[in-house]
Amino acid sequence: MNIYVSNLGFDANDSDLRTLFSTFGEVSSAKVIMDKMSGRSRGFGFVEMSDEEAGKAAIRSLNNKDMDGRSISVSVAKDKSQLGSSTSFNKGFGGNSTYKKRY
């Protein structure tokens, strides 16, 4: 089960996530997404747990819990296909846009 964790502190790292979730079962991977420029956490990450029931228990127990002074949000991660393909570029120049071609 792939789990999305948000509202992480800027000092959060992979090890912190692994430790937090390992109390519920085996953690296959834990990754905090880092900012390329500053090297700090971007405030969210992903945890993969091999057992779905353990993942569900972790979500129920950890959602809105305090981690380093911040109330983290924990939910099932959405598949990339569920997110859609719209980007800021497509939004401005899509079929319903008021943008008019000049040629």
JOVENWO-V837003 format. One record per residue. SS is DSSP state (H for helix, E for strand, - for the rest). PHI is phi in whole degrees, -180 to 180 (none if undefined). NEAR is the number of other C-alpha atoms within 8 Angstrom. Layout:
BEGIN
ss=SS phi=PHI near=NEAR
ss=SS phi=PHI near=NEAR
END
This chain:
BEGIN
ss=- phi=none near=9
ss=E phi=-99 near=10
ss=E phi=-120 near=14
ss=E phi=-101 near=13
ss=E phi=-124 near=13
ss=E phi=-127 near=10
ss=- phi=67 near=10
ss=- phi=-77 near=14
ss=- phi=-72 near=10
ss=- phi=-67 near=8
ss=- phi=-96 near=6
ss=- phi=-64 near=11
ss=- phi=-138 near=9
ss=H phi=-58 near=9
ss=H phi=-62 near=7
ss=H phi=-60 near=8
ss=H phi=-65 near=13
ss=H phi=-59 near=12
ss=H phi=-64 near=8
ss=H phi=-62 near=7
ss=H phi=-85 near=11
ss=H phi=-67 near=9
ss=- phi=-69 near=6
ss=- phi=-102 near=9
ss=- phi=155 near=10
ss=- phi=-71 near=8
ss=E phi=-100 near=12
ss=E phi=-73 near=8
ss=E phi=-157 near=9
ss=E phi=-143 near=13
ss=E phi=-139 near=10
ss=E phi=-91 near=14
ss=E phi=-79 near=9
ss=E phi=-106 near=8
ss=- phi=-75 near=9
ss=- phi=-66 near=6
ss=- phi=-79 near=4
ss=- phi=-93 near=5
ss=- phi=78 near=7
ss=- phi=-95 near=9
ss=E phi=-60 near=15
ss=E phi=-88 near=10
ss=E phi=99 near=12
ss=E phi=-149 near=12
ss=E phi=-164 near=12
ss=E phi=-134 near=13
ss=E phi=-127 near=16
ss=E phi=-111 near=11
ss=E phi=-118 near=15
ss=- phi=-72 near=9
ss=- phi=-102 near=9
ss=H phi=-63 near=8
ss=H phi=-64 near=6
ss=H phi=-65 near=10
ss=H phi=-63 near=15
ss=H phi=-64 near=8
ss=H phi=-64 near=9
ss=H phi=-64 near=10
ss=H phi=-62 near=12
ss=H phi=-61 near=7
ss=H phi=-80 near=7
ss=H phi=-98 near=10
ss=- phi=-62 near=10
ss=- phi=68 near=8
ss=- phi=-89 near=10
ss=E phi=-81 near=8
ss=E phi=-136 near=9
ss=- phi=56 near=5
ss=- phi=83 near=5
ss=E phi=-124 near=10
ss=E phi=-84 near=9
ss=- phi=-80 near=14
ss=E phi=-111 near=11
ss=E phi=-127 near=12
ss=E phi=-152 near=9
ss=E phi=-68 near=9
ss=- phi=-72 near=8
ss=- phi=-82 near=7
ss=- phi=-68 near=6
ss=H phi=-58 near=6
ss=H phi=-67 near=6
ss=H phi=-79 near=6
ss=H phi=-78 near=7
ss=- phi=89 near=6
ss=- phi=-108 near=5
ss=- phi=-75 near=7
ss=- phi=-127 near=6
ss=H phi=-61 near=6
ss=H phi=-66 near=7
ss=H phi=-66 near=8
ss=H phi=-65 near=9
ss=H phi=-79 near=8
ss=- phi=-125 near=9
ss=- phi=-76 near=7
ss=- phi=-63 near=4
ss=- phi=-96 near=5
ss=- phi=-78 near=8
ss=- phi=-88 near=4
ss=- phi=-64 near=6
ss=- phi=-117 near=4
ss=- phi=-72 near=4
ss=- phi=-101 near=3
ss=- phi=-123 near=2
END
